[in-house]
Amino acid sequence: MPRRQVIAALGIVLVAALAVTAFADAARSGEGQAARSNLTLIAPAAAGGGWDLVAREAQQAMRTGNIVNTVQVVNIPGAAGTIGLNQLAGLAGEETTMMVTGTVMLGGISQSGSALSLQDTTPIARLAEDFEVVAVPAESPFRTLDDMLTAWAANPAALPIGGGSAGGIDHMVAAQLAQARDIPVERMVYTPHPGGGELTLSLLSTAAGTVGVGISGYNDFRDLVESGQLRVLAVVAPERLQGVDAPTMDELGMPEVDLVNWRGLVAPAGITPEARTELEQIAREMVGTESWGEAVTRNRWVRSETYGEDYDRYLVSEQARIDDLLKELGLA
């Protein structure tokens, strides 16, 4: 492995280790306290990504809505969220912690063969849907998605595609795009990143080995798109995103590229029914705040709240769907 990649890998391991230590301290600080008094939200990815954004917006809504006295966010990056999932599994019965989850984690569970799944948690709430975009630096020669796909099909190895964790939704969207243009998935060069911040740095860097095309949630790129440093070529959404001048996959004649990310909350396994009801109620109150409503609009999410047995069933069916899709795409 090149020295630069070794250093980067060691850096990710160190960040994850520090995050786990911070998480353990945060969890201990909440022992013996009700969730209304002290709540920890785990963002199982680095700062600057989609999970982190959801956790920070939820934290703000709970604070301004006077729903929880103290809300702290702890980032535990790595392995498509499964490092965070493993940490959550070690807190069985702990009633003052929730973790943000979604499609990326289901892909990570499937691809890694993890012994743990979301069935080893207590589902609390599905909150919203978030949409993927394909973006390039402003100086990129690709003015349209077709420009990019034509160059990619001509020489897949010459155009690395950057995104989040291997097996996550960004990776799956890249594979769907490859299939749509008859590019063998095994020839695709996909470069995973631990968070949206790292991906944008890679996109804007001129160093060798960086990526020229990025796939991620719109909000990972939003600031740089609005400042003119990145350009969105297409959105993976049922309709155009408000304020984003880019076509949908349907408009581009590729309806098979259709993966939508979702964001939700889970708690450790083994909590009491009363504690689960309380955490669900906190989530219900949170999504009813003005702060959360503004976040949904600002981040171009679509609300999709689900609780209780409906959410339980959704997680089971969604994991099965992602398992099948990864196999179909040749990623598992």
Contacts in CASP RR format, 6 or more apart in sequence:
PFRMAT RR
TARGET T0000
AUTHOR 0000-0000-0000
METHOD contacts of the structure
MODEL  1
MPRRQVIAALGIVLVAALAVTAFADAARSGEGQAARSNLTLIAPAAAGGG
WDLVAREAQQAMRTGNIVNTVQVVNIPGAAGTIGLNQLAGLAGEETTMMV
TGTVMLGGISQSGSALSLQDTTPIARLAEDFEVVAVPAESPFRTLDDMLT
AWAANPAALPIGGGSAGGIDHMVAAQLAQARDIPVERMVYTPHPGGGELT
LSLLSTAAGTVGVGISGYNDFRDLVESGQLRVLAVVAPERLQGVDAPTMD
ELGMPEVDLVNWRGLVAPAGITPEARTELEQIAREMVGTESWGEAVTRNR
WVRSETYGEDYDRYLVSEQARIDDLLKELGLA
1 9 0 8 1.000
12 77 0 8 1.000
12 78 0 8 1.000
12 194 0 8 1.000
15 46 0 8 1.000
15 77 0 8 1.000
15 194 0 8 1.000
16 76 0 8 1.000
16 77 0 8 1.000
16 78 0 8 1.000
16 83 0 8 1.000
19 74 0 8 1.000
19 75 0 8 1.000
19 76 0 8 1.000
19 77 0 8 1.000
20 76 0 8 1.000
20 83 0 8 1.000
20 87 0 8 1.000
22 74 0 8 1.000
23 40 0 8 1.000
23 42 0 8 1.000
23 74 0 8 1.000
23 76 0 8 1.000
23 84 0 8 1.000
23 87 0 8 1.000
26 40 0 8 1.000
26 72 0 8 1.000
26 74 0 8 1.000
27 40 0 8 1.000
27 91 0 8 1.000
27 94 0 8 1.000
27 96 0 8 1.000
27 97 0 8 1.000
29 38 0 8 1.000
30 38 0 8 1.000
30 40 0 8 1.000
30 96 0 8 1.000
31 94 0 8 1.000
31 96 0 8 1.000
32 96 0 8 1.000
33 96 0 8 1.000
34 95 0 8 1.000
34 96 0 8 1.000
34 278 0 8 1.000
35 68 0 8 1.000
35 95 0 8 1.000
35 96 0 8 1.000
35 275 0 8 1.000
35 278 0 8 1.000
35 279 0 8 1.000
35 282 0 8 1.000
36 67 0 8 1.000
36 68 0 8 1.000
36 69 0 8 1.000
36 278 0 8 1.000
36 282 0 8 1.000
37 68 0 8 1.000
37 69 0 8 1.000
37 70 0 8 1.000
37 96 0 8 1.000
38 68 0 8 1.000
38 69 0 8 1.000
38 70 0 8 1.000
38 72 0 8 1.000
38 96 0 8 1.000
39 62 0 8 1.000
39 68 0 8 1.000
39 70 0 8 1.000
39 71 0 8 1.000
39 72 0 8 1.000
39 96 0 8 1.000
39 97 0 8 1.000
39 98 0 8 1.000
39 282 0 8 1.000
40 71 0 8 1.000
40 72 0 8 1.000
40 73 0 8 1.000
40 74 0 8 1.000
40 96 0 8 1.000
40 97 0 8 1.000
40 98 0 8 1.000
41 55 0 8 1.000
41 58 0 8 1.000
41 59 0 8 1.000
41 71 0 8 1.000
41 72 0 8 1.000
41 73 0 8 1.000
41 74 0 8 1.000
41 97 0 8 1.000
41 98 0 8 1.000
41 99 0 8 1.000
41 100 0 8 1.000
42 55 0 8 1.000
42 73 0 8 1.000
42 74 0 8 1.000
42 75 0 8 1.000
42 76 0 8 1.000
42 84 0 8 1.000
42 87 0 8 1.000
42 88 0 8 1.000
42 97 0 8 1.000
42 98 0 8 1.000
42 99 0 8 1.000
42 100 0 8 1.000
43 51 0 8 1.000
43 52 0 8 1.000
43 54 0 8 1.000
43 55 0 8 1.000
43 56 0 8 1.000
43 73 0 8 1.000
43 74 0 8 1.000
43 75 0 8 1.000
43 76 0 8 1.000
43 100 0 8 1.000
44 51 0 8 1.000
44 75 0 8 1.000
44 76 0 8 1.000
44 77 0 8 1.000
44 78 0 8 1.000
44 81 0 8 1.000
44 82 0 8 1.000
44 83 0 8 1.000
44 84 0 8 1.000
44 85 0 8 1.000
44 99 0 8 1.000
44 100 0 8 1.000
44 101 0 8 1.000
44 105 0 8 1.000
45 51 0 8 1.000
45 52 0 8 1.000
45 75 0 8 1.000
45 76 0 8 1.000
45 77 0 8 1.000
45 78 0 8 1.000
45 81 0 8 1.000
45 104 0 8 1.000
45 165 0 8 1.000
45 194 0 8 1.000
45 195 0 8 1.000
45 196 0 8 1.000
46 52 0 8 1.000
46 75 0 8 1.000
46 77 0 8 1.000
46 78 0 8 1.000
46 194 0 8 1.000
46 195 0 8 1.000
46 196 0 8 1.000
46 197 0 8 1.000
46 198 0 8 1.000
47 75 0 8 1.000
47 195 0 8 1.000
47 197 0 8 1.000
48 195 0 8 1.000
48 196 0 8 1.000
48 197 0 8 1.000
48 220 0 8 1.000
49 195 0 8 1.000
49 196 0 8 1.000
49 197 0 8 1.000
49 216 0 8 1.000
49 219 0 8 1.000
49 220 0 8 1.000
50 130 0 8 1.000
50 196 0 8 1.000
50 217 0 8 1.000
50 219 0 8 1.000
50 220 0 8 1.000
50 263 0 8 1.000
51 81 0 8 1.000
51 100 0 8 1.000
51 101 0 8 1.000
51 102 0 8 1.000
51 104 0 8 1.000
51 263 0 8 1.000
52 73 0 8 1.000
52 75 0 8 1.000
52 195 0 8 1.000
53 219 0 8 1.000
53 299 0 8 1.000
54 100 0 8 1.000
54 127 0 8 1.000
54 128 0 8 1.000
54 263 0 8 1.000
54 264 0 8 1.000
55 73 0 8 1.000
55 100 0 8 1.000
56 73 0 8 1.000
57 291 0 8 1.000
57 292 0 8 1.000
57 295 0 8 1.000
57 299 0 8 1.000
58 71 0 8 1.000
58 100 0 8 1.000
58 127 0 8 1.000
58 265 0 8 1.000
58 286 0 8 1.000
58 292 0 8 1.000
59 71 0 8 1.000
59 72 0 8 1.000
59 73 0 8 1.000
60 291 0 8 1.000
60 295 0 8 1.000
61 67 0 8 1.000
61 286 0 8 1.000
61 287 0 8 1.000
61 288 0 8 1.000
61 289 0 8 1.000
61 291 0 8 1.000
61 292 0 8 1.000
61 295 0 8 1.000
62 68 0 8 1.000
62 71 0 8 1.000
62 282 0 8 1.000
62 286 0 8 1.000
62 289 0 8 1.000
63 71 0 8 1.000
64 289 0 8 1.000
64 290 0 8 1.000
64 291 0 8 1.000
65 285 0 8 1.000
65 286 0 8 1.000
65 289 0 8 1.000
65 291 0 8 1.000
67 282 0 8 1.000
67 285 0 8 1.000
67 286 0 8 1.000
67 289 0 8 1.000
68 282 0 8 1.000
76 83 0 8 1.000
76 84 0 8 1.000
76 87 0 8 1.000
77 83 0 8 1.000
77 194 0 8 1.000
77 195 0 8 1.000
78 84 0 8 1.000
78 165 0 8 1.000
78 194 0 8 1.000
79 108 0 8 1.000
79 112 0 8 1.000
79 165 0 8 1.000
80 104 0 8 1.000
80 105 0 8 1.000
80 107 0 8 1.000
80 108 0 8 1.000
80 109 0 8 1.000
80 111 0 8 1.000
80 112 0 8 1.000
80 164 0 8 1.000
80 165 0 8 1.000
80 166 0 8 1.000
80 167 0 8 1.000
80 168 0 8 1.000
81 101 0 8 1.000
81 104 0 8 1.000
81 105 0 8 1.000
81 108 0 8 1.000
81 165 0 8 1.000
82 105 0 8 1.000
82 108 0 8 1.000
82 109 0 8 1.000
82 112 0 8 1.000
82 114 0 8 1.000
82 116 0 8 1.000
84 99 0 8 1.000
85 99 0 8 1.000
85 101 0 8 1.000
85 105 0 8 1.000
85 109 0 8 1.000
85 114 0 8 1.000
85 116 0 8 1.000
85 118 0 8 1.000
85 120 0 8 1.000
85 121 0 8 1.000
86 116 0 8 1.000
88 97 0 8 1.000
88 99 0 8 1.000
88 121 0 8 1.000
88 266 0 8 1.000
88 267 0 8 1.000
88 268 0 8 1.000
89 116 0 8 1.000
89 120 0 8 1.000
89 121 0 8 1.000
89 268 0 8 1.000
89 269 0 8 1.000
90 268 0 8 1.000
91 97 0 8 1.000
91 268 0 8 1.000
92 268 0 8 1.000
92 269 0 8 1.000
92 270 0 8 1.000
93 268 0 8 1.000
93 269 0 8 1.000
93 270 0 8 1.000
93 271 0 8 1.000
93 272 0 8 1.000
93 275 0 8 1.000
94 268 0 8 1.000
94 271 0 8 1.000
95 267 0 8 1.000
95 268 0 8 1.000
95 271 0 8 1.000
95 272 0 8 1.000
95 275 0 8 1.000
95 278 0 8 1.000
95 279 0 8 1.000
97 267 0 8 1.000
97 268 0 8 1.000
98 124 0 8 1.000
98 265 0 8 1.000
98 266 0 8 1.000
98 267 0 8 1.000
98 279 0 8 1.000
99 121 0 8 1.000
99 265 0 8 1.000
99 266 0 8 1.000
99 267 0 8 1.000
100 263 0 8 1.000
100 264 0 8 1.000
100 265 0 8 1.000
101 118 0 8 1.000
101 121 0 8 1.000
101 263 0 8 1.000
101 264 0 8 1.000
101 265 0 8 1.000
101 266 0 8 1.000
102 261 0 8 1.000
102 262 0 8 1.000
102 263 0 8 1.000
102 264 0 8 1.000
103 168 0 8 1.000
103 169 0 8 1.000
103 259 0 8 1.000
103 260 0 8 1.000
103 261 0 8 1.000
103 262 0 8 1.000
103 318 0 8 1.000
103 322 0 8 1.000
104 164 0 8 1.000
104 165 0 8 1.000
104 167 0 8 1.000
104 168 0 8 1.000
104 169 0 8 1.000
104 170 0 8 1.000
104 261 0 8 1.000
105 118 0 8 1.000
106 118 0 8 1.000
106 318 0 8 1.000
106 319 0 8 1.000
106 322 0 8 1.000
107 167 0 8 1.000
107 168 0 8 1.000
107 169 0 8 1.000
107 172 0 8 1.000
107 322 0 8 1.000
107 326 0 8 1.000
108 114 0 8 1.000
108 165 0 8 1.000
108 166 0 8 1.000
108 167 0 8 1.000
108 168 0 8 1.000
109 116 0 8 1.000
109 117 0 8 1.000
109 118 0 8 1.000
109 319 0 8 1.000
110 167 0 8 1.000
110 319 0 8 1.000
110 322 0 8 1.000
110 323 0 8 1.000
110 326 0 8 1.000
110 332 0 8 1.000
111 166 0 8 1.000
111 167 0 8 1.000
111 168 0 8 1.000
111 326 0 8 1.000
111 331 0 8 1.000
111 332 0 8 1.000
117 319 0 8 1.000
118 266 0 8 1.000
118 315 0 8 1.000
118 319 0 8 1.000
119 315 0 8 1.000
119 316 0 8 1.000
119 319 0 8 1.000
120 269 0 8 1.000
121 266 0 8 1.000
121 267 0 8 1.000
121 268 0 8 1.000
121 269 0 8 1.000
122 266 0 8 1.000
122 267 0 8 1.000
122 268 0 8 1.000
122 269 0 8 1.000
122 270 0 8 1.000
122 271 0 8 1.000
122 276 0 8 1.000
122 279 0 8 1.000
123 266 0 8 1.000
123 308 0 8 1.000
123 311 0 8 1.000
123 312 0 8 1.000
123 315 0 8 1.000
124 264 0 8 1.000
124 265 0 8 1.000
124 266 0 8 1.000
124 267 0 8 1.000
124 276 0 8 1.000
124 279 0 8 1.000
124 280 0 8 1.000
124 283 0 8 1.000
124 307 0 8 1.000
124 311 0 8 1.000
125 264 0 8 1.000
125 265 0 8 1.000
125 280 0 8 1.000
125 283 0 8 1.000
125 284 0 8 1.000
125 287 0 8 1.000
125 305 0 8 1.000
125 306 0 8 1.000
125 307 0 8 1.000
125 311 0 8 1.000
126 262 0 8 1.000
126 263 0 8 1.000
126 264 0 8 1.000
126 304 0 8 1.000
126 305 0 8 1.000
126 306 0 8 1.000
126 307 0 8 1.000
126 311 0 8 1.000
126 314 0 8 1.000
127 262 0 8 1.000
127 263 0 8 1.000
127 264 0 8 1.000
127 265 0 8 1.000
127 283 0 8 1.000
127 287 0 8 1.000
127 303 0 8 1.000
127 304 0 8 1.000
127 305 0 8 1.000
128 262 0 8 1.000
128 263 0 8 1.000
128 264 0 8 1.000
128 296 0 8 1.000
128 301 0 8 1.000
128 302 0 8 1.000
128 303 0 8 1.000
128 304 0 8 1.000
128 305 0 8 1.000
129 260 0 8 1.000
129 261 0 8 1.000
129 262 0 8 1.000
129 263 0 8 1.000
129 301 0 8 1.000
129 302 0 8 1.000
129 304 0 8 1.000
130 217 0 8 1.000
130 218 0 8 1.000
130 219 0 8 1.000
130 260 0 8 1.000
130 261 0 8 1.000
130 262 0 8 1.000
130 263 0 8 1.000
130 299 0 8 1.000
130 301 0 8 1.000
131 217 0 8 1.000
131 218 0 8 1.000
131 235 0 8 1.000
131 236 0 8 1.000
131 237 0 8 1.000
131 241 0 8 1.000
131 260 0 8 1.000
131 261 0 8 1.000
131 300 0 8 1.000
131 302 0 8 1.000
132 169 0 8 1.000
132 170 0 8 1.000
132 173 0 8 1.000
132 215 0 8 1.000
132 216 0 8 1.000
132 217 0 8 1.000
132 218 0 8 1.000
132 235 0 8 1.000
132 236 0 8 1.000
132 237 0 8 1.000
132 259 0 8 1.000
132 260 0 8 1.000
132 261 0 8 1.000
133 215 0 8 1.000
133 216 0 8 1.000
133 217 0 8 1.000
133 218 0 8 1.000
133 221 0 8 1.000
133 232 0 8 1.000
133 233 0 8 1.000
133 234 0 8 1.000
133 235 0 8 1.000
133 236 0 8 1.000
133 241 0 8 1.000
133 244 0 8 1.000
133 246 0 8 1.000
134 145 0 8 1.000
134 148 0 8 1.000
134 173 0 8 1.000
134 177 0 8 1.000
134 213 0 8 1.000
134 214 0 8 1.000
134 215 0 8 1.000
134 232 0 8 1.000
134 233 0 8 1.000
134 234 0 8 1.000
134 235 0 8 1.000
134 236 0 8 1.000
135 203 0 8 1.000
135 213 0 8 1.000
135 214 0 8 1.000
135 215 0 8 1.000
135 216 0 8 1.000
135 221 0 8 1.000
135 225 0 8 1.000
135 230 0 8 1.000
135 231 0 8 1.000
135 232 0 8 1.000
135 233 0 8 1.000
136 142 0 8 1.000
136 148 0 8 1.000
136 203 0 8 1.000
136 212 0 8 1.000
136 213 0 8 1.000
136 214 0 8 1.000
136 230 0 8 1.000
136 231 0 8 1.000
136 233 0 8 1.000
137 203 0 8 1.000
137 204 0 8 1.000
137 212 0 8 1.000
137 229 0 8 1.000
137 230 0 8 1.000
137 231 0 8 1.000
138 228 0 8 1.000
138 229 0 8 1.000
138 230 0 8 1.000
138 231 0 8 1.000
140 212 0 8 1.000
140 213 0 8 1.000
140 231 0 8 1.000
141 147 0 8 1.000
142 148 0 8 1.000
142 151 0 8 1.000
142 213 0 8 1.000
142 233 0 8 1.000
144 233 0 8 1.000
145 233 0 8 1.000
145 234 0 8 1.000
145 247 0 8 1.000
145 252 0 8 1.000
146 252 0 8 1.000
148 159 0 8 1.000
148 213 0 8 1.000
148 233 0 8 1.000
149 177 0 8 1.000
149 180 0 8 1.000
149 181 0 8 1.000
151 158 0 8 1.000
151 159 0 8 1.000
152 159 0 8 1.000
152 161 0 8 1.000
152 178 0 8 1.000
152 181 0 8 1.000
152 183 0 8 1.000
152 213 0 8 1.000
153 181 0 8 1.000
153 182 0 8 1.000
153 183 0 8 1.000
156 178 0 8 1.000
156 183 0 8 1.000
156 184 0 8 1.000
156 187 0 8 1.000
156 188 0 8 1.000
156 189 0 8 1.000
157 187 0 8 1.000
157 189 0 8 1.000
159 189 0 8 1.000
159 212 0 8 1.000
159 213 0 8 1.000
160 189 0 8 1.000
160 190 0 8 1.000
160 191 0 8 1.000
160 209 0 8 1.000
160 210 0 8 1.000
160 211 0 8 1.000
160 212 0 8 1.000
160 213 0 8 1.000
161 174 0 8 1.000
161 188 0 8 1.000
161 189 0 8 1.000
161 190 0 8 1.000
161 191 0 8 1.000
161 211 0 8 1.000
161 212 0 8 1.000
161 213 0 8 1.000
161 214 0 8 1.000
161 215 0 8 1.000
162 170 0 8 1.000
162 174 0 8 1.000
162 190 0 8 1.000
162 191 0 8 1.000
162 192 0 8 1.000
162 193 0 8 1.000
162 199 0 8 1.000
162 202 0 8 1.000
162 203 0 8 1.000
162 211 0 8 1.000
162 212 0 8 1.000
162 213 0 8 1.000
162 214 0 8 1.000
162 215 0 8 1.000
163 170 0 8 1.000
163 171 0 8 1.000
163 174 0 8 1.000
163 190 0 8 1.000
163 191 0 8 1.000
163 192 0 8 1.000
163 193 0 8 1.000
163 196 0 8 1.000
163 199 0 8 1.000
163 211 0 8 1.000
163 214 0 8 1.000
163 215 0 8 1.000
163 216 0 8 1.000
164 170 0 8 1.000
164 171 0 8 1.000
164 192 0 8 1.000
164 193 0 8 1.000
164 194 0 8 1.000
164 195 0 8 1.000
164 196 0 8 1.000
164 199 0 8 1.000
164 216 0 8 1.000
165 171 0 8 1.000
165 192 0 8 1.000
165 193 0 8 1.000
165 194 0 8 1.000
166 190 0 8 1.000
166 192 0 8 1.000
167 326 0 8 1.000
167 331 0 8 1.000
167 332 0 8 1.000
169 259 0 8 1.000
169 261 0 8 1.000
170 214 0 8 1.000
170 215 0 8 1.000
170 216 0 8 1.000
170 217 0 8 1.000
171 190 0 8 1.000
171 192 0 8 1.000
171 331 0 8 1.000
172 259 0 8 1.000
172 322 0 8 1.000
172 325 0 8 1.000
172 326 0 8 1.000
172 329 0 8 1.000
172 331 0 8 1.000
173 215 0 8 1.000
173 236 0 8 1.000
173 257 0 8 1.000
173 259 0 8 1.000
174 188 0 8 1.000
174 190 0 8 1.000
174 215 0 8 1.000
175 185 0 8 1.000
175 188 0 8 1.000
175 329 0 8 1.000
175 330 0 8 1.000
175 331 0 8 1.000
176 256 0 8 1.000
176 257 0 8 1.000
176 258 0 8 1.000
176 259 0 8 1.000
176 329 0 8 1.000
177 183 0 8 1.000
177 254 0 8 1.000
177 257 0 8 1.000
178 184 0 8 1.000
178 185 0 8 1.000
178 187 0 8 1.000
178 188 0 8 1.000
179 185 0 8 1.000
179 256 0 8 1.000
179 329 0 8 1.000
180 254 0 8 1.000
180 256 0 8 1.000
180 257 0 8 1.000
185 329 0 8 1.000
185 330 0 8 1.000
185 331 0 8 1.000
186 330 0 8 1.000
191 202 0 8 1.000
191 211 0 8 1.000
193 199 0 8 1.000
193 202 0 8 1.000
195 220 0 8 1.000
196 216 0 8 1.000
196 220 0 8 1.000
197 220 0 8 1.000
199 211 0 8 1.000
199 214 0 8 1.000
199 216 0 8 1.000
199 220 0 8 1.000
200 220 0 8 1.000
200 221 0 8 1.000
200 224 0 8 1.000
200 230 0 8 1.000
202 210 0 8 1.000
202 211 0 8 1.000
203 210 0 8 1.000
203 211 0 8 1.000
203 212 0 8 1.000
203 214 0 8 1.000
203 230 0 8 1.000
204 224 0 8 1.000
204 229 0 8 1.000
204 230 0 8 1.000
217 261 0 8 1.000
218 225 0 8 1.000
218 232 0 8 1.000
218 235 0 8 1.000
218 241 0 8 1.000
218 244 0 8 1.000
218 299 0 8 1.000
218 300 0 8 1.000
219 299 0 8 1.000
219 300 0 8 1.000
221 230 0 8 1.000
221 232 0 8 1.000
222 299 0 8 1.000
224 230 0 8 1.000
225 231 0 8 1.000
225 232 0 8 1.000
225 244 0 8 1.000
232 244 0 8 1.000
232 245 0 8 1.000
232 246 0 8 1.000
233 246 0 8 1.000
234 246 0 8 1.000
234 247 0 8 1.000
234 248 0 8 1.000
234 249 0 8 1.000
234 252 0 8 1.000
235 241 0 8 1.000
235 244 0 8 1.000
235 246 0 8 1.000
235 247 0 8 1.000
235 248 0 8 1.000
235 249 0 8 1.000
236 248 0 8 1.000
236 249 0 8 1.000
236 257 0 8 1.000
236 258 0 8 1.000
236 259 0 8 1.000
236 260 0 8 1.000
237 248 0 8 1.000
237 260 0 8 1.000
238 248 0 8 1.000
238 250 0 8 1.000
238 260 0 8 1.000
239 248 0 8 1.000
240 246 0 8 1.000
240 247 0 8 1.000
240 248 0 8 1.000
241 300 0 8 1.000
242 300 0 8 1.000
244 300 0 8 1.000
249 255 0 8 1.000
249 256 0 8 1.000
249 257 0 8 1.000
249 258 0 8 1.000
259 325 0 8 1.000
262 304 0 8 1.000
262 318 0 8 1.000
263 301 0 8 1.000
265 279 0 8 1.000
265 283 0 8 1.000
267 275 0 8 1.000
267 276 0 8 1.000
267 279 0 8 1.000
271 279 0 8 1.000
280 307 0 8 1.000
280 308 0 8 1.000
283 307 0 8 1.000
284 305 0 8 1.000
284 307 0 8 1.000
286 292 0 8 1.000
287 293 0 8 1.000
287 303 0 8 1.000
287 305 0 8 1.000
295 301 0 8 1.000
296 302 0 8 1.000
296 303 0 8 1.000
306 314 0 8 1.000
323 332 0 8 1.000
326 332 0 8 1.000
END
